[in-house]
Amino acid sequence: MRLRGFGVLLYLLGLSYGAVALAIKALGYRMSKTSVYLAVQEAAQPVPGMRQMGVFGGMCKAVLGADVTSVRCKGRWL
């Protein structure tokens, strides 16, 4: 139970499910990404009325993303 709670804590601190699984493995324990996901979902279950709009209500911002990845093929940048 403590291990699952620790996994949820690491996830809430910003680690991905895979990173949480790797961190726990580095401590000598085993927990898969799926187990971390299920623990997070179970921990969020008892929070009544928890919705994204309730948490972030009114904080909508327009966002623009760009991918500047390029590759070199036969001497030309694509």
N, C-alpha and C positions, 0 to 999 in steps of 0.2 A: 504494500500500500504506500509506503514512503517513497519507494522507487518511482511509482507512477506519479505521485505528487511532485517529486523532483523533476520528472520529465515535463509535467505541465508547467512548472515554474520556469524551466529553461525555455519552453516554447513561448510563454508569455513575455519573456525577456527578449524575444526576437529571433531565436534560433529556429531553423526550419525543422521539419520532422526528421529528416535525415541527419542533420547536425546534432539534434538531441540524441538520436540513437547512437551516433559515433561518440559523443561525449560520455554517455553512460557506459558504452563499451570500453572507453579509455579508463574508466574507474573500476573495471573488472566485472561489470554486470552485463546482462543481455536484455535488450529491449528493441524490438523491431520498430520500423517507421509506422507500421500499421498499429502496433500496440500504443505508440505515442499518440497517434491520431484518435484512437478509441478512448484513451484516457482523457484527452482534451475535450472530446465530445461529451463524455460522461461528467466531467467537471462543470461544463457549461449547462448541462441539463437542468439543475435545480435553480437557475437564475430566471425567475418568472418575468416574462415580457421583455427579455433582452433581444433587442433588434438593432440592426446597424443604424437605422434612422434615429432611433432613440439615443444612441450613443453619439452619433455625429450630426444630429439634427441641425440643419442650417449652415453647416460648414462645407458647402460644396464649392469647389474651385474648378475652373476650366484648366485642363492640363494638356500640353502638347508634348508628344514624345518623338524622338528621332533615333534611327539606327544608322550610325555612321560606319558600320562595318564595311570593309572593302577587301577585295582579294586581287592578287596579281596573277594574270593568266597570259602566258606568252609575251611577257614584258609590258603588258597594258594593265592599268588599274581599272577594275570594273566596279 
